């Protein structure tokens, strides 16, 4: 038996945020705009933490550039 959905309740649901998940250009054609997220990980080892910080500083430039380019590929017009 299939669950029934009350029509009034299904139309009044308003979502302020929806997480489409990480990665995947296939989300662009569905209209999901890239969102930059942050990690809350803490690396205890000072050498590893420093190496990861250096890598992320370099990676950040590429990620921001990719996100900007991906936004221009969205299927709807930006206003």
Biotite code that builds the C-alpha atoms (Angstrom):
import biotite.structure as struc

atoms = struc.array([
    struc.Atom([0.000, 0.000, 0.000], chain_id="A", res_id=1, res_name="UNK", atom_name="CA", element="C"),
    struc.Atom([1.340, 3.432, -0.945], chain_id="A", res_id=2, res_name="UNK", atom_name="CA", element="C"),
    struc.Atom([1.402, 6.170, 1.693], chain_id="A", res_id=3, res_name="UNK", atom_name="CA", element="C"),
    struc.Atom([-0.996, 9.000, 1.066], chain_id="A", res_id=4, res_name="UNK", atom_name="CA", element="C"),
    struc.Atom([0.039, 12.631, 1.257], chain_id="A", res_id=5, res_name="UNK", atom_name="CA", element="C"),
    struc.Atom([-2.448, 15.248, 2.281], chain_id="A", res_id=6, res_name="UNK", atom_name="CA", element="C"),
    struc.Atom([-2.433, 17.876, -0.515], chain_id="A", res_id=7, res_name="UNK", atom_name="CA", element="C"),
    struc.Atom([-2.587, 20.858, 1.846], chain_id="A", res_id=8, res_name="UNK", atom_name="CA", element="C"),
    struc.Atom([0.417, 19.654, 3.831], chain_id="A", res_id=9, res_name="UNK", atom_name="CA", element="C"),
    struc.Atom([2.542, 18.855, 0.783], chain_id="A", res_id=10, res_name="UNK", atom_name="CA", element="C"),
    struc.Atom([2.178, 22.350, -0.671], chain_id="A", res_id=11, res_name="UNK", atom_name="CA", element="C"),
    struc.Atom([2.894, 24.345, 2.474], chain_id="A", res_id=12, res_name="UNK", atom_name="CA", element="C"),
    struc.Atom([6.313, 22.813, 3.224], chain_id="A", res_id=13, res_name="UNK", atom_name="CA", element="C"),
    struc.Atom([9.003, 25.483, 2.823], chain_id="A", res_id=14, res_name="UNK", atom_name="CA", element="C"),
    struc.Atom([12.649, 24.483, 2.916], chain_id="A", res_id=15, res_name="UNK", atom_name="CA", element="C"),
    struc.Atom([15.225, 27.148, 3.653], chain_id="A", res_id=16, res_name="UNK", atom_name="CA", element="C"),
    struc.Atom([18.195, 24.905, 2.843], chain_id="A", res_id=17, res_name="UNK", atom_name="CA", element="C"),
    struc.Atom([18.678, 21.686, 0.916], chain_id="A", res_id=18, res_name="UNK", atom_name="CA", element="C"),
    struc.Atom([22.008, 19.864, 0.822], chain_id="A", res_id=19, res_name="UNK", atom_name="CA", element="C"),
    struc.Atom([22.462, 18.282, -2.611], chain_id="A", res_id=20, res_name="UNK", atom_name="CA", element="C"),
    struc.Atom([25.675, 16.597, -1.513], chain_id="A", res_id=21, res_name="UNK", atom_name="CA", element="C"),
    struc.Atom([29.290, 17.033, -2.531], chain_id="A", res_id=22, res_name="UNK", atom_name="CA", element="C"),
    struc.Atom([30.785, 17.015, -6.008], chain_id="A", res_id=23, res_name="UNK", atom_name="CA", element="C"),
    struc.Atom([29.103, 16.338, -9.302], chain_id="A", res_id=24, res_name="UNK", atom_name="CA", element="C"),
    struc.Atom([28.561, 18.558, -12.296], chain_id="A", res_id=25, res_name="UNK", atom_name="CA", element="C"),
    struc.Atom([25.263, 16.714, -12.794], chain_id="A", res_id=26, res_name="UNK", atom_name="CA", element="C"),
    struc.Atom([23.827, 18.884, -10.011], chain_id="A", res_id=27, res_name="UNK", atom_name="CA", element="C"),
    struc.Atom([24.361, 22.041, -12.069], chain_id="A", res_id=28, res_name="UNK", atom_name="CA", element="C"),
    struc.Atom([21.815, 21.013, -14.701], chain_id="A", res_id=29, res_name="UNK", atom_name="CA", element="C"),
    struc.Atom([19.319, 20.494, -11.886], chain_id="A", res_id=30, res_name="UNK", atom_name="CA", element="C"),
    struc.Atom([19.895, 24.063, -10.732], chain_id="A", res_id=31, res_name="UNK", atom_name="CA", element="C"),
    struc.Atom([21.924, 23.409, -7.585], chain_id="A", res_id=32, res_name="UNK", atom_name="CA", element="C"),
    struc.Atom([24.267, 26.354, -7.134], chain_id="A", res_id=33, res_name="UNK", atom_name="CA", element="C"),
    struc.Atom([27.776, 25.596, -5.834], chain_id="A", res_id=34, res_name="UNK", atom_name="CA", element="C"),
    struc.Atom([28.232, 26.578, -2.190], chain_id="A", res_id=35, res_name="UNK", atom_name="CA", element="C"),
    struc.Atom([31.618, 26.873, -0.540], chain_id="A", res_id=36, res_name="UNK", atom_name="CA", element="C"),
    struc.Atom([31.714, 24.906, 2.709], chain_id="A", res_id=37, res_name="UNK", atom_name="CA", element="C"),
    struc.Atom([34.231, 24.753, 5.517], chain_id="A", res_id=38, res_name="UNK", atom_name="CA", element="C"),
    struc.Atom([35.632, 21.858, 7.499], chain_id="A", res_id=39, res_name="UNK", atom_name="CA", element="C"),
    struc.Atom([35.706, 21.807, 11.284], chain_id="A", res_id=40, res_name="UNK", atom_name="CA", element="C"),
    struc.Atom([38.503, 19.231, 11.446], chain_id="A", res_id=41, res_name="UNK", atom_name="CA", element="C"),
    struc.Atom([41.449, 19.981, 13.690], chain_id="A", res_id=42, res_name="UNK", atom_name="CA", element="C"),
    struc.Atom([44.787, 18.336, 13.029], chain_id="A", res_id=43, res_name="UNK", atom_name="CA", element="C"),
    struc.Atom([46.716, 17.876, 16.264], chain_id="A", res_id=44, res_name="UNK", atom_name="CA", element="C"),
    struc.Atom([50.127, 17.155, 14.731], chain_id="A", res_id=45, res_name="UNK", atom_name="CA", element="C"),
    struc.Atom([51.782, 20.554, 14.009], chain_id="A", res_id=46, res_name="UNK", atom_name="CA", element="C"),
    struc.Atom([53.699, 19.337, 10.942], chain_id="A", res_id=47, res_name="UNK", atom_name="CA", element="C"),
    struc.Atom([50.654, 17.750, 9.351], chain_id="A", res_id=48, res_name="UNK", atom_name="CA", element="C"),
    struc.Atom([48.507, 20.761, 10.228], chain_id="A", res_id=49, res_name="UNK", atom_name="CA", element="C"),
    struc.Atom([51.035, 23.113, 8.587], chain_id="A", res_id=50, res_name="UNK", atom_name="CA", element="C"),
    struc.Atom([51.262, 20.972, 5.446], chain_id="A", res_id=51, res_name="UNK", atom_name="CA", element="C"),
    struc.Atom([47.482, 20.791, 5.126], chain_id="A", res_id=52, res_name="UNK", atom_name="CA", element="C"),
    struc.Atom([47.171, 24.570, 5.664], chain_id="A", res_id=53, res_name="UNK", atom_name="CA", element="C"),
    struc.Atom([49.684, 25.191, 2.864], chain_id="A", res_id=54, res_name="UNK", atom_name="CA", element="C"),
    struc.Atom([47.857, 22.829, 0.527], chain_id="A", res_id=55, res_name="UNK", atom_name="CA", element="C"),
    struc.Atom([44.469, 24.369, 1.293], chain_id="A", res_id=56, res_name="UNK", atom_name="CA", element="C"),
    struc.Atom([45.781, 27.894, 0.662], chain_id="A", res_id=57, res_name="UNK", atom_name="CA", element="C"),
    struc.Atom([46.745, 26.803, -2.859], chain_id="A", res_id=58, res_name="UNK", atom_name="CA", element="C"),
    struc.Atom([43.631, 24.702, -3.393], chain_id="A", res_id=59, res_name="UNK", atom_name="CA", element="C"),
    struc.Atom([41.305, 27.531, -2.306], chain_id="A", res_id=60, res_name="UNK", atom_name="CA", element="C"),
    struc.Atom([42.152, 29.591, -5.405], chain_id="A", res_id=61, res_name="UNK", atom_name="CA", element="C"),
    struc.Atom([41.194, 26.725, -7.714], chain_id="A", res_id=62, res_name="UNK", atom_name="CA", element="C"),
    struc.Atom([38.033, 25.863, -5.802], chain_id="A", res_id=63, res_name="UNK", atom_name="CA", element="C"),
    struc.Atom([36.793, 29.463, -5.845], chain_id="A", res_id=64, res_name="UNK", atom_name="CA", element="C"),
    struc.Atom([37.526, 29.697, -9.575], chain_id="A", res_id=65, res_name="UNK", atom_name="CA", element="C"),
    struc.Atom([35.703, 26.434, -10.251], chain_id="A", res_id=66, res_name="UNK", atom_name="CA", element="C"),
    struc.Atom([32.668, 27.560, -8.243], chain_id="A", res_id=67, res_name="UNK", atom_name="CA", element="C"),
    struc.Atom([32.493, 30.843, -10.159], chain_id="A", res_id=68, res_name="UNK", atom_name="CA", element="C"),
    struc.Atom([32.701, 29.029, -13.488], chain_id="A", res_id=69, res_name="UNK", atom_name="CA", element="C"),
    struc.Atom([30.090, 26.509, -12.387], chain_id="A", res_id=70, res_name="UNK", atom_name="CA", element="C"),
    struc.Atom([27.682, 29.283, -11.423], chain_id="A", res_id=71, res_name="UNK", atom_name="CA", element="C"),
    struc.Atom([27.831, 30.557, -14.994], chain_id="A", res_id=72, res_name="UNK", atom_name="CA", element="C"),
    struc.Atom([26.723, 27.109, -16.209], chain_id="A", res_id=73, res_name="UNK", atom_name="CA", element="C"),
    struc.Atom([23.496, 27.098, -14.170], chain_id="A", res_id=74, res_name="UNK", atom_name="CA", element="C"),
    struc.Atom([20.362, 26.559, -16.263], chain_id="A", res_id=75, res_name="UNK", atom_name="CA", element="C"),
    struc.Atom([18.539, 29.625, -14.950], chain_id="A", res_id=76, res_name="UNK", atom_name="CA", element="C"),
    struc.Atom([19.240, 33.320, -15.307], chain_id="A", res_id=77, res_name="UNK", atom_name="CA", element="C"),
    struc.Atom([20.962, 35.163, -12.469], chain_id="A", res_id=78, res_name="UNK", atom_name="CA", element="C"),
    struc.Atom([19.194, 38.346, -11.315], chain_id="A", res_id=79, res_name="UNK", atom_name="CA", element="C"),
])
